[in-house]
């Protein structure tokens, strides 16, 4: 692909070439974009994620103002590509660049407004930055996000800790899962259960300790995700002693 990779207009032309209305219709149903649903109003072009990753890599030299335009777009694929570019820049950047990207990320959470956007970016930007911060500072930021009225900020909080888990640090995940245990949204139940399952891959005893303490309060979905990798007898025991659906 030969193109000027520092021009937003050229990226938009490449996106238009790949537009697939039939797939877009499927994605808009899958990501719950109807009235009253969590992704209400989101617009898709119908471009698959591998293609978006290729475009992000090709256009990673876009200027900050152009990345912001992408991130603020009503088009889902543009927002995802903006986040993928920020991840690439974060990986290559020095400390100041990483801090600037993290600050931009936190200031832009209203545009990171579907679960795939959160899940690809939160561990790789927020998680990696916060992991290197003093414990008091990172705990304060994560708690603030977890207590937000925004569904997506709450999901960013817990999914960010995937990077902590990868590095063998589990305390923040457990703290956030306890805060979010009474959350009203199924997407938070799924996210919290997923993080607990990932923690359990590294320390099953710690996972079981948390489950024993909280099983009667945990939403069924959260518990179900958390116990997926346990042996059948343990899964059955936790489910039988959990709170009613």
C-alpha positions as CSV (number, residue, x, y, z in Angstrom):
1,X,0.0,0.0,0.0
2,X,1.7,3.2,-1.1
3,X,0.2,6.4,0.4
4,X,1.1,9.4,2.5
5,X,1.0,7.9,6.0
6,X,0.9,11.3,7.8
7,X,-2.3,12.6,6.2
8,X,-5.7,12.0,7.9
9,X,-7.4,12.5,4.5
10,X,-5.5,9.5,3.1
11,X,-6.5,7.4,6.0
12,X,-10.1,8.3,5.5
13,X,-9.8,7.3,1.8
14,X,-8.4,3.9,2.9
15,X,-11.3,3.4,5.3
16,X,-13.8,4.3,2.6
17,X,-12.3,1.7,0.2
18,X,-12.8,-1.0,2.9
19,X,-16.4,0.0,3.8
20,X,-18.7,-3.1,4.0
21,X,-22.4,-2.1,4.6
22,X,-23.5,-5.7,5.1
23,X,-20.9,-6.3,7.8
24,X,-21.6,-2.9,9.3
25,X,-25.2,-3.9,9.9
26,X,-24.1,-7.0,11.7
27,X,-21.6,-5.1,13.8
28,X,-24.2,-2.5,14.8
29,X,-26.4,-5.2,16.1
30,X,-23.6,-7.1,17.8
31,X,-22.3,-3.9,19.6
32,X,-25.8,-3.0,20.8
33,X,-26.2,0.4,19.0
34,X,-30.0,0.6,19.1
35,X,-32.0,3.1,21.1
36,X,-31.6,2.6,24.8
37,X,-28.7,0.1,24.4
38,X,-25.2,0.6,25.7
39,X,-23.8,1.4,22.3
40,X,-26.6,3.7,21.2
41,X,-25.8,5.7,18.1
42,X,-22.5,4.1,17.3
43,X,-21.8,3.9,13.6
44,X,-19.8,1.2,11.9
45,X,-18.2,1.0,8.4
46,X,-17.9,-2.8,8.6
47,X,-14.1,-3.1,8.6
48,X,-12.5,-6.0,10.4
49,X,-10.0,-5.5,13.3
50,X,-6.9,-6.9,11.5
51,X,-7.4,-4.4,8.7
52,X,-7.8,-1.6,11.3
53,X,-4.5,-2.7,13.0
54,X,-2.7,-2.5,9.6
55,X,-4.0,1.0,9.0
56,X,-3.1,2.1,12.5
57,X,0.5,0.9,12.0
58,X,0.6,2.5,8.6
59,X,-0.7,5.9,9.8
60,X,0.9,5.9,13.3
61,X,2.7,9.2,12.4
62,X,-0.4,11.2,12.3
63,X,-0.2,14.4,14.4
64,X,-1.9,14.6,17.8
65,X,-4.7,16.9,16.5
66,X,-5.5,14.4,13.8
67,X,-5.6,11.5,16.3
68,X,-8.0,13.5,18.4
69,X,-10.2,14.1,15.4
70,X,-10.3,10.3,14.9
71,X,-11.0,9.7,18.6
72,X,-13.9,12.1,18.6
73,X,-15.5,10.6,15.5
74,X,-18.9,9.1,15.5
75,X,-17.4,6.2,13.4
76,X,-16.4,3.3,15.6
77,X,-13.5,2.2,13.4
78,X,-12.0,5.7,13.5
79,X,-12.1,5.7,17.3
80,X,-10.5,2.2,17.4
81,X,-7.7,3.2,15.0
82,X,-7.0,6.3,17.1
83,X,-6.6,4.2,20.2
84,X,-4.4,1.7,18.3
85,X,-2.2,4.5,17.2
86,X,-1.9,5.8,20.7
87,X,-0.9,2.4,21.9
88,X,1.8,2.2,19.3
89,X,3.1,5.7,20.3
90,X,2.9,4.7,24.0
91,X,5.0,1.6,23.4
92,X,7.7,3.6,21.6
93,X,7.5,6.8,23.7
94,X,9.7,8.0,26.5
95,X,8.4,8.8,29.9
96,X,7.1,12.3,29.0
97,X,5.3,11.0,25.9
98,X,3.8,8.1,27.9
99,X,2.5,10.6,30.5
100,X,1.0,12.8,27.8
101,X,-0.8,9.9,26.2
102,X,-2.1,8.7,29.5
103,X,-3.4,12.2,30.3
104,X,-5.0,12.4,26.9
105,X,-6.6,9.0,27.4
106,X,-8.2,9.9,30.8
107,X,-9.5,13.2,29.3
108,X,-11.1,11.3,26.4
109,X,-13.0,8.5,28.1
110,X,-16.3,9.7,26.8
111,X,-15.1,8.6,23.3
112,X,-13.8,5.2,24.5
113,X,-17.4,4.1,24.7
114,X,-17.8,0.5,23.8
115,X,-16.3,-2.6,25.3
116,X,-13.9,-3.4,22.5
117,X,-12.4,0.1,22.6
118,X,-11.9,-0.2,26.4
119,X,-10.5,-3.8,26.3
120,X,-7.8,-3.1,23.7
121,X,-6.6,0.2,25.2
122,X,-7.1,0.1,29.0
123,X,-4.4,-2.4,29.8
124,X,-2.0,-1.1,27.2
125,X,-2.2,2.6,28.1
126,X,-3.8,3.1,31.5
127,X,-2.6,-0.2,32.9
128,X,1.0,0.1,31.8
129,X,1.3,3.7,33.0
130,X,-0.4,3.2,36.4
131,X,1.7,0.1,37.1
132,X,4.8,2.3,37.2
133,X,3.2,4.9,39.5
134,X,3.3,5.0,43.3
135,X,0.7,2.7,44.8
136,X,-1.2,5.6,46.5
137,X,-1.5,7.5,43.3
138,X,-2.6,4.6,41.1
139,X,-5.1,3.4,43.7
140,X,-6.7,6.8,43.9
141,X,-7.0,7.1,40.1
142,X,-8.4,3.6,39.7
143,X,-10.9,4.0,42.6
144,X,-12.1,7.3,41.0
145,X,-12.7,5.5,37.7
146,X,-14.4,2.6,39.4
147,X,-16.8,4.9,41.3
148,X,-17.7,6.9,38.2
149,X,-21.2,7.2,36.8
150,X,-19.7,6.3,33.4
151,X,-20.1,2.6,32.5
152,X,-17.0,2.9,30.4
153,X,-14.8,4.5,33.0
154,X,-15.8,1.7,35.4
155,X,-14.8,-0.9,32.8
156,X,-11.5,1.0,32.1
157,X,-10.7,0.8,35.8
158,X,-11.0,-3.0,36.1
159,X,-9.7,-3.9,32.7
160,X,-6.6,-1.7,33.2
161,X,-5.5,-4.2,35.9
162,X,-5.0,-6.9,33.3
163,X,-1.5,-5.5,32.9
164,X,-1.0,-5.7,36.7
165,X,-2.1,-9.3,36.6
166,X,0.3,-10.1,33.7
167,X,3.1,-8.7,35.9
168,X,2.0,-10.7,39.0
169,X,0.4,-7.9,40.9
170,X,-3.1,-8.7,42.1
171,X,-4.1,-6.3,44.9
172,X,-5.6,-3.6,42.6
173,X,-7.8,-6.2,40.8
174,X,-9.2,-7.6,44.0
175,X,-9.9,-4.1,45.4
176,X,-11.7,-3.0,42.3
177,X,-13.7,-6.2,42.0
178,X,-14.9,-5.7,45.5
179,X,-15.9,-2.1,44.7
180,X,-17.7,-3.2,41.6
181,X,-19.4,-6.3,43.1
182,X,-22.7,-4.5,43.4
183,X,-22.5,-2.7,40.0
184,X,-25.7,-2.6,38.1
185,X,-24.4,-3.4,34.6
186,X,-23.7,-6.8,33.1
187,X,-20.7,-5.5,31.2
188,X,-19.0,-4.7,34.5
189,X,-20.0,-8.2,35.9
190,X,-18.3,-9.7,32.8
191,X,-15.2,-7.6,33.0
192,X,-14.7,-8.2,36.8
193,X,-15.3,-11.9,36.3
194,X,-12.8,-12.0,33.5
195,X,-10.1,-10.3,35.5
196,X,-10.7,-12.7,38.4
197,X,-10.3,-15.6,36.0
198,X,-7.1,-14.2,34.7
199,X,-5.9,-13.7,38.3
200,X,-6.8,-17.3,39.0
201,X,-4.6,-18.6,36.2
202,X,-1.7,-17.3,38.2
203,X,-2.9,-17.9,41.8
204,X,-5.9,-20.2,42.1
205,X,-5.8,-20.2,45.9
206,X,-6.1,-16.4,46.0
207,X,-9.0,-16.5,43.6
208,X,-10.8,-19.2,45.7
209,X,-10.2,-17.1,48.8
210,X,-11.9,-14.1,47.2
211,X,-14.8,-16.3,45.9
212,X,-15.4,-17.8,49.4
213,X,-15.5,-14.3,50.9
214,X,-17.8,-12.8,48.3
215,X,-19.8,-15.6,46.6
216,X,-23.1,-14.7,48.2
217,X,-22.9,-11.1,46.9
218,X,-21.4,-11.7,43.5
219,X,-23.6,-11.3,40.5
220,X,-24.1,-14.7,38.8
221,X,-22.4,-13.5,35.6
222,X,-19.3,-12.3,37.4
223,X,-19.1,-15.5,39.4
224,X,-19.6,-17.6,36.2
225,X,-16.8,-15.9,34.4
226,X,-14.5,-16.1,37.4
227,X,-14.9,-19.9,37.9
228,X,-14.6,-21.0,34.3
229,X,-11.2,-22.6,34.7
230,X,-11.9,-24.3,38.0
231,X,-12.6,-28.0,38.2
232,X,-16.2,-29.0,37.8
233,X,-16.8,-29.9,41.5
234,X,-15.6,-26.5,42.6
235,X,-17.6,-24.6,40.0
236,X,-20.7,-26.4,41.1
237,X,-20.1,-25.7,44.7
238,X,-19.6,-22.0,44.2
239,X,-22.7,-21.7,42.0
240,X,-24.9,-23.6,44.5
241,X,-23.8,-21.2,47.3
242,X,-24.0,-18.0,45.2
243,X,-26.7,-15.4,45.4
244,X,-29.9,-16.1,43.4
245,X,-30.1,-14.9,39.8
